[in-house]
Amino acid sequence: MTNCYCGSSKTFENCCKIYIKGIQKPTTAEALMRSRYSAFATGEADYLVATTHSSSRKFHK
């Protein structure tokens, strides 16, 4: 099992993957930003777009 890309001591499956796959929503800003980094590291572009404010999405097309 691989440690999460966000730098926590948890496994990816028990950390950011639950947010990226939509199983749970991040409950803190830190959890959101850590999950966004993990999404970037794993190529989950849809999650990055979904968690970007709608006013900024035009810059990411």
N, CA and C atoms as a LAMMPS dump frame, in Angstrom:
ITEM: TIMESTEP
0
ITEM: NUMBER OF ATOMS
183
ITEM: BOX BOUNDS ff ff ff
-5.0000000000000000e+02 5.0000000000000000e+02
-5.0000000000000000e+02 5.0000000000000000e+02
-5.0000000000000000e+02 5.0000000000000000e+02
ITEM: ATOMS id mol type element x y z
1 1 1 N 0.826 -1.182 0
2 1 2 C 0 0 0
3 1 3 C 0.872 1.249 0
4 2 1 N 0.419 2.236 -0.736
5 2 2 C 1.175 3.456 -0.916
6 2 3 C 0.67 4.544 0.019
7 3 1 N 1.593 5.288 0.634
8 3 2 C 1.178 6.451 1.41
9 3 3 C 0.547 7.465 0.472
10 4 1 N -0.333 8.257 1.025
11 4 2 C -1.049 9.231 0.203
12 4 3 C -0.092 10.279 -0.365
13 5 1 N -0.423 10.745 -1.527
14 5 2 C 0.391 11.752 -2.221
15 5 3 C 0.409 13.076 -1.481
16 6 1 N -0.583 13.326 -0.636
17 6 2 C -0.69 14.605 0.073
18 6 3 C 0.318 14.742 1.201
19 7 1 N 0.998 13.646 1.529
20 7 2 C 2.018 13.711 2.566
21 7 3 C 1.558 13.219 3.927
22 8 1 N 0.314 12.794 4.043
23 8 2 C -0.151 12.256 5.322
24 8 3 C 0.457 10.87 5.527
25 9 1 N 0.303 10.342 6.718
26 9 2 C 0.824 9.005 6.999
27 9 3 C -0.196 7.919 6.653
28 10 1 N -1.365 8.311 6.143
29 10 2 C -2.402 7.354 5.764
30 10 3 C -2.133 6.817 4.358
31 11 1 N -2.784 5.711 4.035
32 11 2 C -2.704 5.206 2.675
33 11 3 C -3.593 6.06 1.779
34 12 1 N -3.296 6.073 0.499
35 12 2 C -4.089 6.835 -0.462
36 12 3 C -5.549 6.411 -0.414
37 13 1 N -5.8 5.105 -0.277
38 13 2 C -7.162 4.584 -0.251
39 13 3 C -7.957 5.087 0.947
40 14 1 N -7.285 5.34 2.069
41 14 2 C -7.952 5.799 3.287
42 14 3 C -7.802 7.293 3.52
43 15 1 N -7.274 7.998 2.559
44 15 2 C -7.063 9.436 2.716
45 15 3 C -7.772 10.178 1.585
46 16 1 N -7.059 10.606 0.601
47 16 2 C -7.614 11.475 -0.441
48 16 3 C -8.478 10.759 -1.476
49 17 1 N -8.276 9.482 -1.664
50 17 2 C -9.059 8.763 -2.672
51 17 3 C -10.554 8.819 -2.371
52 18 1 N -10.922 8.828 -1.094
53 18 2 C -12.341 8.88 -0.738
54 18 3 C -12.976 10.197 -1.161
55 19 1 N -12.195 11.264 -1.233
56 19 2 C -12.702 12.553 -1.702
57 19 3 C -12.72 12.597 -3.226
58 20 1 N -11.642 12.145 -3.828
59 20 2 C -11.52 12.185 -5.286
60 20 3 C -12.608 11.346 -5.949
61 21 1 N -12.926 10.208 -5.374
62 21 2 C -13.944 9.311 -5.937
63 21 3 C -15.361 9.672 -5.502
64 22 1 N -15.517 10.71 -4.682
65 22 2 C -16.848 11.174 -4.289
66 22 3 C -17.508 10.375 -3.183
67 23 1 N -16.747 9.572 -2.462
68 23 2 C -17.303 8.786 -1.363
69 23 3 C -17.65 9.695 -0.191
70 24 1 N -16.79 10.664 0.073
71 24 2 C -17.014 11.674 1.11
72 24 3 C -16.598 13.027 0.565
73 25 1 N -17.059 14.086 1.211
74 25 2 C -16.606 15.432 0.873
75 25 3 C -15.589 15.868 1.915
76 26 1 N -14.565 16.59 1.501
77 26 2 C -13.595 17.092 2.48
78 26 3 C -14.298 17.999 3.495
79 27 1 N -13.942 17.864 4.753
80 27 2 C -14.599 18.641 5.805
81 27 3 C -13.822 19.885 6.206
82 28 1 N -12.593 20.008 5.728
83 28 2 C -11.785 21.189 6.038
84 28 3 C -11.118 21.691 4.763
85 29 1 N -10.696 22.933 4.806
86 29 2 C -9.975 23.499 3.662
87 29 3 C -8.668 22.738 3.432
88 30 1 N -8.019 22.334 4.516
89 30 2 C -6.769 21.578 4.375
90 30 3 C -7.015 20.248 3.674
91 31 1 N -8.061 19.545 4.054
92 31 2 C -8.383 18.271 3.41
93 31 3 C -8.683 18.474 1.925
94 32 1 N -9.38 19.543 1.602
95 32 2 C -9.673 19.851 0.2
96 32 3 C -8.388 20.09 -0.575
97 33 1 N -7.507 20.904 -0.047
98 33 2 C -6.272 21.219 -0.766
99 33 3 C -5.36 20.001 -0.872
100 34 1 N -5.319 19.179 0.161
101 34 2 C -4.528 17.952 0.089
102 34 3 C -5.105 17.017 -0.977
103 35 1 N -6.429 16.919 -1.024
104 35 2 C -7.054 16.047 -2.023
105 35 3 C -6.838 16.585 -3.43
106 36 1 N -6.818 17.902 -3.591
107 36 2 C -6.548 18.491 -4.907
108 36 3 C -5.112 18.183 -5.35
109 37 1 N -4.165 18.217 -4.419
110 37 2 C -2.79 17.857 -4.77
111 37 3 C -2.726 16.393 -5.192
112 38 1 N -3.388 15.53 -4.43
113 38 2 C -3.395 14.107 -4.776
114 38 3 C -4.062 13.876 -6.126
115 39 1 N -5.109 14.628 -6.41
116 39 2 C -5.774 14.517 -7.711
117 39 3 C -4.818 14.921 -8.831
118 40 1 N -4.066 15.98 -8.616
119 40 2 C -3.073 16.412 -9.604
120 40 3 C -2.03 15.321 -9.806
121 41 1 N -1.56 14.741 -8.702
122 41 2 C -0.512 13.72 -8.774
123 41 3 C -0.987 12.443 -9.473
124 42 1 N -2.284 12.184 -9.425
125 42 2 C -2.812 10.954 -10.024
126 42 3 C -3.545 11.202 -11.336
127 43 1 N -3.541 12.443 -11.816
128 43 2 C -4.154 12.75 -13.108
129 43 3 C -5.667 12.807 -13.09
130 44 1 N -6.259 13.072 -11.948
131 44 2 C -7.72 13.148 -11.82
132 44 3 C -8.196 14.572 -12.131
133 45 1 N -8.131 14.938 -13.391
134 45 2 C -8.46 16.299 -13.819
135 45 3 C -9.911 16.663 -13.554
136 46 1 N -10.817 15.715 -13.653
137 46 2 C -12.233 16.008 -13.408
138 46 3 C -12.452 16.509 -11.981
139 47 1 N -11.754 15.935 -11.026
140 47 2 C -11.876 16.378 -9.638
141 47 3 C -11.325 17.793 -9.478
142 48 1 N -10.237 18.058 -10.147
143 48 2 C -9.665 19.403 -10.068
144 48 3 C -10.636 20.444 -10.623
145 49 1 N -11.257 20.143 -11.734
146 49 2 C -12.233 21.071 -12.319
147 49 3 C -13.444 21.208 -11.403
148 50 1 N -13.92 20.101 -10.873
149 50 2 C -15.106 20.121 -10.008
150 50 3 C -14.872 20.902 -8.721
151 51 1 N -13.629 20.957 -8.263
152 51 2 C -13.334 21.662 -7.017
153 51 3 C -12.707 23.033 -7.248
154 52 1 N -12.793 23.52 -8.469
155 52 2 C -12.35 24.876 -8.802
156 52 3 C -13.587 25.759 -8.872
157 53 1 N -13.502 26.921 -8.284
158 53 2 C -14.646 27.838 -8.3
159 53 3 C -15.06 28.132 -9.735
160 54 1 N -16.35 28.198 -9.95
161 54 2 C -16.88 28.353 -11.311
162 54 3 C -16.355 29.608 -12.013
163 55 1 N -16.063 30.656 -11.267
164 55 2 C -15.556 31.88 -11.899
165 55 3 C -14.131 31.722 -12.419
166 56 1 N -13.419 30.717 -11.954
167 56 2 C -12.032 30.494 -12.382
168 56 3 C -11.894 29.381 -13.402
169 57 1 N -12.94 28.615 -13.64
170 57 2 C -12.842 27.458 -14.54
171 57 3 C -12.494 27.859 -15.959
172 58 1 N -12.882 29.044 -16.382
173 58 2 C -12.601 29.473 -17.751
174 58 3 C -11.093 29.525 -18.038
175 59 1 N -10.286 29.638 -16.994
176 59 2 C -8.837 29.689 -17.169
177 59 3 C -8.201 28.317 -17.316
178 60 1 N -8.997 27.25 -17.148
179 60 2 C -8.453 25.886 -17.13
180 60 3 C -8.94 25.042 -18.289
181 61 1 N -9.441 25.629 -19.321
182 61 2 C -9.932 24.853 -20.467
183 61 3 C -8.84 24.617 -21.46
